[in-house]
Amino acid sequence: MLKKLYAGLCVVGTILPLIPFITFIQDYGVDLGLFLRSVFVNGPAAMLTLDVLISSLVFWLLLFYGRLGLKHLWVYVAANLLVGLSLALPLFLYFREAALEGQSRHAHH
């Protein structure tokens, strides 16, 4: 059940953030300066941007120092950098759930 939910959130967490990003690229091109000014354009935008940046940092610390025993951690980092935490976190939770299911099945045999 949880795996399906996390998989669905991966799809939603990829599509929804990319829609405004693609629109920005179509309207303004690849203008990193304008993009950075836009995400800090006012207090609420800056608050949300900083919240996501700090949350991403915490997620990376969990990945690399949380002793989770997962492999291919670069996949979650790439997902975080290319799309955002909205993809990376449910992707991580999906594979963590799969690993826990595997451990549970292995323990019962």
C-alpha positions as CSV (number, residue, x, y, z in Angstrom):
1,M,0.0,0.0,0.0
2,L,2.7,2.5,1.0
3,K,4.8,1.7,-2.0
4,K,2.0,2.5,-4.4
5,L,1.4,5.8,-2.5
6,Y,5.1,6.7,-2.7
7,A,5.2,5.8,-6.4
8,G,2.2,8.0,-7.1
9,L,3.9,10.8,-5.1
10,C,7.0,10.4,-7.2
11,V,4.9,11.1,-10.3
12,V,3.1,14.1,-8.8
13,G,6.3,15.3,-7.2
14,T,8.0,15.3,-10.6
15,I,5.2,16.8,-12.8
16,L,3.9,19.6,-10.6
17,P,7.2,21.3,-9.8
18,L,8.4,21.0,-13.4
19,I,5.3,22.7,-14.9
20,P,6.2,26.2,-13.6
21,F,9.9,25.5,-14.2
22,I,9.3,24.6,-17.9
23,T,7.0,27.7,-18.2
24,F,9.8,29.9,-16.8
25,I,12.3,28.4,-19.3
26,Q,9.9,29.0,-22.1
27,D,9.2,32.6,-21.1
28,Y,12.7,33.7,-20.0
29,G,15.2,31.1,-21.3
30,V,17.9,29.7,-19.1
31,D,18.6,32.8,-17.0
32,L,20.0,31.6,-13.7
33,G,20.3,35.2,-12.3
34,L,16.6,35.9,-13.0
35,F,15.7,32.5,-11.6
36,L,17.5,33.1,-8.3
37,R,16.1,36.6,-8.0
38,S,12.6,35.1,-8.6
39,V,12.8,32.5,-5.9
40,F,13.8,35.2,-3.4
41,V,11.5,37.9,-4.8
42,N,9.6,38.5,-1.5
43,G,9.4,37.2,2.0
44,P,7.1,34.2,1.3
45,A,9.1,33.1,-1.7
46,A,12.3,33.3,0.2
47,M,10.8,31.4,3.1
48,L,9.7,28.6,0.9
49,T,13.0,28.5,-1.0
50,L,15.0,28.4,2.2
51,D,12.7,25.8,3.6
52,V,13.3,23.5,0.7
53,L,17.0,24.1,0.6
54,I,17.4,23.3,4.3
55,S,15.1,20.3,4.0
56,S,17.2,19.0,1.1
57,L,20.4,19.4,3.1
58,V,18.8,17.5,6.0
59,F,17.7,14.8,3.5
60,W,21.3,14.5,2.2
61,L,22.6,14.2,5.7
62,L,20.1,11.4,6.4
63,L,21.2,9.6,3.2
64,F,24.9,9.8,3.8
65,Y,25.1,9.6,7.6
66,G,21.9,8.0,8.7
67,R,23.3,4.4,8.4
68,L,20.4,3.3,6.4
69,G,22.3,0.6,4.5
70,L,20.8,1.7,1.1
71,K,22.8,1.6,-2.1
72,H,23.0,4.0,-5.0
73,L,22.5,7.1,-2.9
74,W,23.5,9.2,-5.9
75,V,20.1,8.4,-7.4
76,Y,18.3,10.3,-4.6
77,V,20.8,13.2,-4.9
78,A,20.3,13.4,-8.6
79,A,16.5,13.3,-8.2
80,N,16.8,16.1,-5.6
81,L,19.0,18.3,-7.9
82,L,17.2,17.6,-11.2
83,V,13.6,17.9,-9.9
84,G,13.5,18.5,-6.2
85,L,12.8,17.1,-2.8
86,S,9.3,16.4,-4.0
87,L,10.7,13.6,-6.1
88,A,13.7,12.6,-4.1
89,L,11.9,12.0,-0.8
90,P,9.1,9.8,-2.0
91,L,11.6,7.9,-4.2
92,F,13.7,7.3,-1.2
93,L,10.7,6.2,0.9
94,Y,9.5,3.9,-1.9
95,F,12.9,2.1,-2.0
96,R,13.2,2.1,1.7
97,E,9.7,0.5,2.0
98,A,10.7,-2.1,-0.7
99,A,13.9,-2.9,1.3
100,L,11.9,-3.3,4.5
101,E,9.4,-5.6,2.8
102,G,12.3,-7.7,1.5
103,Q,13.8,-7.9,5.0
104,S,10.4,-8.9,6.4
105,R,9.9,-11.7,3.8
106,H,13.5,-12.9,4.4
107,A,13.0,-13.0,8.2
108,H,9.8,-15.1,7.8
109,H,11.5,-17.8,5.7
